[in-house]
Amino acid sequence: MSGHPSRTSSARLEKICRAQIDRAPWPDFEAFDASAYPLPLRERAARQWWRRAREEYGSIHEFTQVAHALTTLRAPIGVLGALARLIGDEVRHASLCAQMAEATLPERAPGEVYDWTPPRAPWPAPPSDAAHTLRWAADAVLCSCCIGETISRPLFEALATLVTDPVPQAVVRQILRDEHLHATFGWEALGWMLGELGEGDRAWLQGRLAKRLGAFERSCVVGGVTLADLAGEDAVVAPPGPDAPPNLGHLDARLYAMIFYSTLESEVLPRFAALGFDTDRAWRERGLTREPAAPST
């Protein structure tokens, strides 16, 4: 035998996966010259690229779980087909971000840069009874797509403006080609599910929206930045000047918070309001009861 059967199968499956997720032009990671940048800068960027890889990896699990739940409910083929596209996209994004993290720290083995410990989903497992499965799926889509993916797009747009090296720039551009579709899926799918749910389920989702907003605020607003600190500031991202320091893919905590609040105000909350949610109430009840965690910078 030429090798262990499980390793051979794994290599073949990886080849199938690679054929599906590679999209021309795939970033030339070997062209990244790590020696041109100081180690602290590369470590800062690698931490943020790895965090993104973990988030994308989590989305693979999340969207697959939602797809299974909606398949049991015999959801329309357009919903299931769009979900299948999202899952494939997230596999691509996780691979892109992980490879960028690895390229940023070539002096370390991949296992020292990241690990693929399966993530924990941000919501409970789907219920066993069909009566509550649809509202569970609506909550998952509300959280991961309507809020998460909508906020993700302007964050990557900011990176596309700020990154100064062509290799991480190519990674950002690859991901941006998909992000708007993911948010669109969320709003369209949630609208469809709300039409299938009763008033009691819609009231339950109103409460879930408040909890989700609070959770995202705790996750996105870090480093002691508060909404009051950002009063009067616009989340305008200008291209770096010729004397600006290099950026390999990191956003500071203040800019991250500015983009979060700006996108909530301009896009997320208005779209929830258009779907019939009481967004003023949800924001008041979002339950931000503890100090944000330290930033990952």
C-alpha positions in Angstrom: 0.0 0.0 0.0 1.3 3.5 -0.8 0.0 5.1 2.4 -2.5 5.0 5.2 -6.0 4.6 3.7 -7.5 7.4 5.7 -4.7 9.8 4.7 -5.2 8.9 1.0 -8.9 9.5 1.3 -8.3 12.8 3.0 -6.0 13.9 0.3 -8.5 13.0 -2.4 -11.3 14.8 -0.6 -9.1 17.9 -0.2 -8.5 17.8 -3.9 -12.2 17.8 -4.5 -12.7 20.6 -2.1 -9.9 22.6 -3.6 -11.4 22.2 -7.1 -14.7 23.7 -5.8 -13.4 26.6 -3.8 -10.4 27.8 -5.8 -11.4 30.9 -7.8 -9.2 32.5 -10.4 -7.2 34.5 -9.8 -6.3 32.7 -6.5 -4.0 34.9 -4.4 -0.3 34.1 -4.9 0.6 33.5 -1.3 4.2 32.6 -2.1 4.7 36.1 -3.5 4.1 37.6 0.0 7.5 38.8 1.2 7.3 38.5 5.0 10.9 39.6 5.4 9.8 43.1 4.3 7.8 43.7 7.5 8.6 43.7 11.2 7.5 40.7 13.2 5.1 42.7 15.5 3.2 44.0 12.5 2.9 40.5 11.0 1.8 39.0 14.3 -0.9 41.7 14.7 -2.2 41.0 11.2 -1.9 37.2 11.7 -4.1 37.3 14.8 -6.8 39.2 12.9 -6.6 36.9 9.8 -6.8 33.8 12.1 -9.8 35.3 13.9 -11.5 35.8 10.5 -10.6 32.2 9.5 -12.3 30.9 12.7 -15.4 33.0 12.1 -15.7 31.7 8.5 -15.1 28.2 9.7 -17.9 28.7 12.2 -20.2 29.9 9.4 -19.6 26.6 7.6 -21.0 24.7 10.5 -23.8 27.3 11.1 -25.1 27.4 7.5 -24.9 23.6 7.1 -27.0 23.2 10.3 -29.5 25.7 8.9 -29.6 23.9 5.6 -30.3 20.6 7.2 -33.1 22.2 9.3 -34.7 23.8 6.3 -34.4 20.7 4.2 -36.4 18.7 6.8 -39.1 21.4 6.3 -39.0 21.0 2.5 -38.0 24.6 2.0 -38.1 26.0 -1.6 -35.3 25.0 -3.8 -34.2 28.6 -4.2 -33.6 28.9 -0.4 -31.7 25.6 -0.3 -29.7 26.3 -3.4 -28.6 29.7 -2.1 -27.6 28.1 1.2 -25.5 25.6 -0.7 -23.7 28.5 -2.4 -23.1 30.2 1.0 -21.6 27.1 2.5 -19.1 26.7 -0.4 -18.2 30.4 -0.2 -17.5 30.1 3.5 -15.2 27.2 2.9 -13.3 29.4 0.4 -13.2 32.3 2.9 -11.9 30.2 5.7 -9.1 28.8 3.5 -8.2 32.2 2.2 -7.9 33.7 5.7 -6.0 30.8 7.2 -3.5 30.8 4.3 -3.0 34.5 4.8 -2.4 34.0 8.5 0.1 31.3 7.7 1.9 33.4 5.0 2.2 36.3 7.4 4.2 34.1 9.9 6.3 31.7 7.6 8.8 31.1 10.4 6.1 29.2 12.4 4.5 25.9 11.6 0.8 26.1 10.7 -0.2 24.5 14.0 1.5 27.4 15.8 -0.5 30.0 13.8 -4.0 28.4 14.0 -5.8 25.3 14.8 -9.1 23.9 13.4 -10.9 23.1 16.7 -14.6 22.9 15.7 -16.3 26.0 16.7 -19.4 26.3 18.9 -22.5 27.6 17.2 -23.9 30.9 18.7 -27.3 29.4 19.1 -28.9 26.2 20.6 -29.2 23.1 18.5 -32.4 22.9 16.3 -35.5 21.6 18.1 -36.6 18.1 17.5 -40.2 19.2 16.8 -41.1 20.6 13.4 -43.4 23.2 14.9 -40.4 25.2 16.3 -37.8 24.4 13.6 -38.7 27.2 11.3 -38.5 29.9 13.9 -35.2 28.4 15.1 -33.9 28.8 11.5 -35.2 32.3 11.3 -33.3 33.2 14.5 -30.1 31.7 13.0 -30.5 33.6 9.8 -31.4 36.8 11.6 -28.2 36.5 13.6 -25.6 35.1 11.2 -26.7 36.7 7.9 -28.9 39.7 8.5 -26.6 41.1 11.2 -23.3 39.3 10.8 -23.0 39.3 7.0 -24.4 42.8 6.6 -21.7 44.2 9.0 -19.0 42.0 7.5 -19.2 43.7 4.1 -18.3 47.2 5.1 -15.5 45.8 7.4 -13.9 44.1 4.3 -14.5 47.2 2.3 -12.5 49.2 4.9 -9.7 46.5 4.6 -9.8 46.8 0.8 -9.0 50.5 1.2 -6.4 50.3 4.0 -4.4 47.2 3.1 -1.1 48.1 1.5 0.3 44.8 0.3 -1.0 43.2 -2.9 -1.3 39.6 -1.5 -3.7 40.4 1.5 -5.4 42.9 -0.8 -6.2 40.0 -3.2 -7.6 38.0 -0.3 -9.9 40.8 0.7 -11.1 41.3 -2.9 -11.9 37.6 -3.2 -14.0 37.6 -0.1 -15.8 40.8 -1.1 -17.0 39.2 -4.2 -19.3 37.0 -2.1 -20.3 39.1 1.0 -23.1 41.1 -0.6 -24.8 37.9 -1.7 -24.7 36.5 1.9 -26.4 39.5 3.4 -29.0 39.5 0.6 -29.7 35.9 1.3 -30.3 36.7 4.9 -32.8 39.4 4.3 -34.7 37.5 1.6 -34.8 34.3 3.5 -35.9 36.0 6.7 -38.7 37.7 4.9 -39.9 34.4 3.5 -39.8 32.7 6.9 -41.6 35.6 8.6 -44.4 35.0 6.1 -44.7 31.4 7.1 -44.6 32.0 10.9 -47.4 33.0 13.3 -47.7 36.0 15.5 -46.4 34.2 18.5 -43.2 33.2 16.6 -42.7 36.7 15.4 -43.0 38.0 19.0 -40.4 35.5 20.0 -38.1 36.7 17.2 -38.5 40.3 18.4 -36.9 39.2 21.7 -34.2 37.3 19.9 -33.3 40.4 17.9 -32.7 42.3 21.1 -30.4 39.6 22.4 -28.5 39.3 19.1 -27.9 43.1 19.0 -26.5 43.0 22.5 -24.2 40.0 21.6 -22.9 41.7 18.5 -22.2 44.9 20.4 -20.2 43.0 23.0 -18.3 41.2 20.2 -17.6 44.1 17.9 -17.1 47.0 20.3 -13.9 46.3 22.2 -11.0 48.2 23.8 -13.2 50.4 26.0 -14.7 52.2 23.0 -18.2 53.4 23.7 -21.0 54.8 21.5 -20.6 58.2 23.3 -16.9 58.2 22.3 -17.9 58.1 18.6 -20.5 60.9 18.7 -20.3 63.1 15.7 -17.7 60.9 13.9 -18.3 59.4 10.5 -17.0 56.0 9.5 -15.1 57.3 6.5 -12.1 55.3 5.5 -9.5 57.1 3.4 -6.8 55.5 1.3 -3.5 55.5 3.1 -1.0 58.2 2.0 2.5 57.6 0.8 3.9 58.0 4.3 1.3 55.8 6.0 2.6 52.7 7.8 2.0 49.3 6.1 -1.2 47.5 6.8 -1.3 43.7 6.2 -5.0 43.3 7.1 -5.7 44.7 10.5 -8.4 47.2 11.7 -8.1 49.0 15.0 -10.8 48.8 17.7 -12.0 52.4 17.1 -12.6 52.0 13.4 -14.2 48.6 14.0 -16.7 50.2 16.4 -17.4 53.1 14.1 -18.2 50.7 11.2 -20.4 48.6 13.5 -22.5 51.4 14.7 -22.7 53.2 11.3 -23.9 50.0 9.6 -26.5 49.3 12.2 -27.9 52.8 11.9 -27.8 53.0 8.1 -28.7 49.5 7.1 -29.3 46.8 9.7 -32.0 48.5 11.8 -33.9 50.1 8.9 -34.1 46.7 7.2 -35.4 45.0 10.3 -37.9 47.8 10.7 -39.1 47.2 7.1 -39.8 43.6 8.1 -42.0 44.7 10.9 -39.6 44.5 13.9 -39.7 47.2 16.6 -36.1 48.2 16.3 -36.3 51.0 18.9 -37.5 48.5 21.5 -34.9 45.9 20.4 -32.1 48.4 20.8 -33.3 49.5 24.3 -33.5 45.9 25.4 -30.3 44.7 23.9 -28.9 44.0 27.3 -25.3 45.3 27.2 -24.7 44.6 30.9 -20.9 44.0 31.1 -17.7 45.7 29.9 -16.6 44.6 26.4 -13.7 42.2 26.2 -10.1 43.3 25.5 -9.4 43.9 21.8 -7.7 41.2 19.6 -5.1 43.6 18.1 
